[in-house]
């Protein structure tokens, strides 16, 4: 989990990204975990996003 505060849209930088300029951003949304690459500069609505259930996200993090 990150100590980062979500921005106005609910996205925050993953704690696994440390202080890197290019990082992974996470958003918790209605029982899902959304993940995107912060360096992608396309229109926000067109950014590729991975979607996990909260259970799948827990398994993913446990296996890092």
Backbone as JSON Lines, residues from 0, in Angstrom:
{"i":0,"aa":"X","n":[0.85,-1.18,0.0],"ca":[0.0,0.0,0.0],"c":[0.89,1.22,0.0]}
{"i":1,"aa":"X","n":[0.38,2.29,-0.53],"ca":[1.15,3.52,-0.66],"c":[0.77,4.52,0.41]}
{"i":2,"aa":"X","n":[1.71,5.39,0.75],"ca":[1.42,6.52,1.62],"c":[1.02,7.74,0.82]}
{"i":3,"aa":"X","n":[1.05,7.62,-0.5],"ca":[0.67,8.71,-1.39],"c":[-0.81,9.04,-1.22]}
{"i":4,"aa":"X","n":[-1.16,10.29,-1.4],"ca":[-2.55,10.71,-1.39],"c":[-3.08,10.65,-2.81]}
{"i":5,"aa":"X","n":[-4.3,10.12,-3.01],"ca":[-4.87,10.1,-4.35],"c":[-5.05,11.52,-4.89]}
{"i":6,"aa":"X","n":[-4.93,11.67,-6.22],"ca":[-5.21,12.97,-6.82],"c":[-6.73,13.12,-6.94]}
{"i":7,"aa":"X","n":[-7.19,14.16,-7.58],"ca":[-8.62,14.44,-7.67],"c":[-9.39,13.32,-8.38]}
{"i":8,"aa":"X","n":[-8.71,12.54,-9.22],"ca":[-9.37,11.46,-9.93],"c":[-9.27,10.13,-9.19]}
{"i":9,"aa":"X","n":[-8.56,10.1,-8.06],"ca":[-8.42,8.89,-7.27],"c":[-7.17,8.08,-7.54]}
{"i":10,"aa":"X","n":[-6.34,8.49,-8.51],"ca":[-5.11,7.77,-8.82],"c":[-3.99,8.18,-7.88]}
{"i":11,"aa":"X","n":[-3.13,7.23,-7.51],"ca":[-1.95,7.54,-6.71],"c":[-0.8,6.66,-7.15]}
{"i":12,"aa":"X","n":[0.42,7.1,-6.87],"ca":[1.62,6.36,-7.24],"c":[1.79,5.17,-6.32]}
{"i":13,"aa":"X","n":[2.08,4.03,-6.91],"ca":[2.32,2.82,-6.13],"c":[3.58,2.96,-5.3]}
{"i":14,"aa":"X","n":[3.55,2.43,-4.08],"ca":[4.74,2.45,-3.24],"c":[5.84,1.58,-3.82]}
{"i":15,"aa":"X","n":[5.5,0.65,-4.69],"ca":[6.5,-0.19,-5.34],"c":[7.29,0.59,-6.39]}
{"i":16,"aa":"X","n":[6.84,1.78,-6.75],"ca":[7.53,2.6,-7.74],"c":[8.63,3.44,-7.13]}
{"i":17,"aa":"X","n":[8.72,3.49,-5.82],"ca":[9.69,4.3,-5.06],"c":[9.7,5.74,-5.58]}
{"i":18,"aa":"X","n":[10.89,6.31,-5.82],"ca":[10.97,7.71,-6.25],"c":[11.17,7.85,-7.75]}
{"i":19,"aa":"X","n":[10.89,6.84,-8.51],"ca":[11.09,6.89,-9.96],"c":[10.14,7.89,-10.61]}
{"i":20,"aa":"X","n":[10.61,8.55,-11.65],"ca":[9.77,9.5,-12.38],"c":[8.68,8.77,-13.15]}
{"i":21,"aa":"X","n":[9.03,7.66,-13.77],"ca":[8.06,6.83,-14.48],"c":[7.62,5.74,-13.51]}
{"i":22,"aa":"X","n":[6.34,5.68,-13.23],"ca":[5.89,4.75,-12.21],"c":[4.56,4.13,-12.56]}
{"i":23,"aa":"X","n":[4.13,3.26,-11.69],"ca":[2.83,2.63,-11.8],"c":[1.87,3.41,-10.9]}
{"i":24,"aa":"X","n":[0.69,3.69,-11.43],"ca":[-0.34,4.37,-10.65],"c":[-1.49,3.41,-10.4]}
{"i":25,"aa":"X","n":[-2.09,3.55,-9.23],"ca":[-3.14,2.65,-8.78],"c":[-4.39,3.46,-8.43]}
{"i":26,"aa":"X","n":[-5.55,2.84,-8.66],"ca":[-6.81,3.45,-8.23],"c":[-7.73,2.34,-7.74]}
{"i":27,"aa":"X","n":[-8.29,2.52,-6.55],"ca":[-9.27,1.58,-6.03],"c":[-10.64,2.1,-6.42]}
{"i":28,"aa":"X","n":[-11.43,1.25,-7.09],"ca":[-12.69,1.72,-7.67],"c":[-13.74,0.61,-7.61]}
{"i":29,"aa":"X","n":[-14.69,0.75,-6.72],"ca":[-15.84,-0.14,-6.66],"c":[-15.46,-1.62,-6.63]}
{"i":30,"aa":"X","n":[-14.57,-2.0,-5.71],"ca":[-14.16,-3.39,-5.57],"c":[-13.14,-3.87,-6.58]}
{"i":31,"aa":"X","n":[-12.64,-2.94,-7.39],"ca":[-11.61,-3.27,-8.38],"c":[-10.36,-2.47,-8.09]}
{"i":32,"aa":"X","n":[-9.24,-2.96,-8.61],"ca":[-7.99,-2.23,-8.54],"c":[-7.56,-1.96,-9.98]}
{"i":33,"aa":"X","n":[-7.42,-0.67,-10.31],"ca":[-7.02,-0.27,-11.65],"c":[-5.55,0.12,-11.62]}
{"i":34,"aa":"X","n":[-4.8,-0.26,-12.66],"ca":[-3.36,-0.03,-12.7],"c":[-3.01,0.56,-14.06]}
{"i":35,"aa":"X","n":[-2.19,1.62,-14.06],"ca":[-1.74,2.22,-15.31],"c":[-0.3,2.69,-15.19]}
{"i":36,"aa":"X","n":[0.32,2.92,-16.32],"ca":[1.69,3.41,-16.41],"c":[1.65,4.94,-16.46]}
{"i":37,"aa":"X","n":[2.33,5.59,-15.52],"ca":[2.25,7.05,-15.44],"c":[2.93,7.76,-16.6]}
{"i":38,"aa":"X","n":[3.87,7.1,-17.27],"ca":[4.59,7.8,-18.34],"c":[3.81,7.84,-19.65]}
{"i":39,"aa":"X","n":[2.72,7.08,-19.76],"ca":[1.89,7.14,-20.96],"c":[1.23,8.51,-21.03]}
{"i":40,"aa":"X","n":[1.44,9.21,-22.1],"ca":[0.99,10.6,-22.19],"c":[-0.22,10.8,-23.09]}
{"i":41,"aa":"X","n":[-0.92,9.75,-23.45],"ca":[-2.12,9.89,-24.27],"c":[-3.25,10.52,-23.47]}
{"i":42,"aa":"X","n":[-4.36,10.71,-24.13],"ca":[-5.54,11.26,-23.47],"c":[-5.92,10.36,-22.3]}
{"i":43,"aa":"X","n":[-6.28,10.93,-21.15],"ca":[-6.59,10.1,-19.97],"c":[-7.61,9.0,-20.24]}
{"i":44,"aa":"X","n":[-8.62,9.27,-21.03],"ca":[-9.64,8.27,-21.3],"c":[-9.12,7.13,-22.18]}
{"i":45,"aa":"X","n":[-8.01,7.36,-22.9],"ca":[-7.46,6.36,-23.82],"c":[-6.28,5.6,-23.22]}
{"i":46,"aa":"X","n":[-5.87,5.92,-22.02],"ca":[-4.72,5.25,-21.41],"c":[-5.04,3.78,-21.17]}
{"i":47,"aa":"X","n":[-4.09,2.9,-21.51],"ca":[-4.32,1.48,-21.21],"c":[-4.34,1.26,-19.7]}
{"i":48,"aa":"X","n":[-5.31,0.5,-19.24],"ca":[-5.47,0.24,-17.81],"c":[-5.69,-1.25,-17.6]}
{"i":49,"aa":"X","n":[-4.95,-1.82,-16.64],"ca":[-5.19,-3.19,-16.22],"c":[-6.2,-3.16,-15.08]}
{"i":50,"aa":"X","n":[-7.12,-4.11,-15.06],"ca":[-8.14,-4.17,-14.02],"c":[-8.04,-5.5,-13.29]}
{"i":51,"aa":"X","n":[-7.96,-5.43,-11.96],"ca":[-7.9,-6.62,-11.11],"c":[-9.08,-6.6,-10.14]}
{"i":52,"aa":"X","n":[-9.53,-7.77,-9.73],"ca":[-10.41,-7.81,-8.56],"c":[-9.52,-7.57,-7.35]}
{"i":53,"aa":"X","n":[-10.09,-7.21,-6.23],"ca":[-9.26,-7.0,-5.04],"c":[-8.59,-8.3,-4.61]}
{"i":54,"aa":"X","n":[-9.26,-9.43,-4.78],"ca":[-8.66,-10.73,-4.42],"c":[-7.46,-11.03,-5.33]}
{"i":55,"aa":"X","n":[-7.64,-10.82,-6.64],"ca":[-6.54,-11.06,-7.58],"c":[-5.37,-10.11,-7.31]}
{"i":56,"aa":"X","n":[-5.68,-8.88,-6.97],"ca":[-4.62,-7.9,-6.66],"c":[-3.82,-8.35,-5.44]}
{"i":57,"aa":"X","n":[-4.48,-8.87,-4.42],"ca":[-3.78,-9.36,-3.23],"c":[-2.84,-10.51,-3.59]}
{"i":58,"aa":"X","n":[-3.31,-11.41,-4.44],"ca":[-2.48,-12.53,-4.88],"c":[-1.28,-12.01,-5.68]}
{"i":59,"aa":"X","n":[-1.53,-11.07,-6.58],"ca":[-0.46,-10.47,-7.38],"c":[0.62,-9.87,-6.48]}
{"i":60,"aa":"X","n":[0.23,-9.06,-5.51],"ca":[1.19,-8.42,-4.61],"c":[1.94,-9.44,-3.76]}
{"i":61,"aa":"X","n":[1.27,-10.48,-3.35],"ca":[1.91,-11.51,-2.53],"c":[2.98,-12.26,-3.3]}
{"i":62,"aa":"X","n":[2.9,-12.23,-4.62],"ca":[3.85,-12.97,-5.46],"c":[4.91,-12.08,-6.09]}
{"i":63,"aa":"X","n":[5.01,-10.83,-5.69],"ca":[6.06,-9.96,-6.23],"c":[7.41,-10.33,-5.66]}
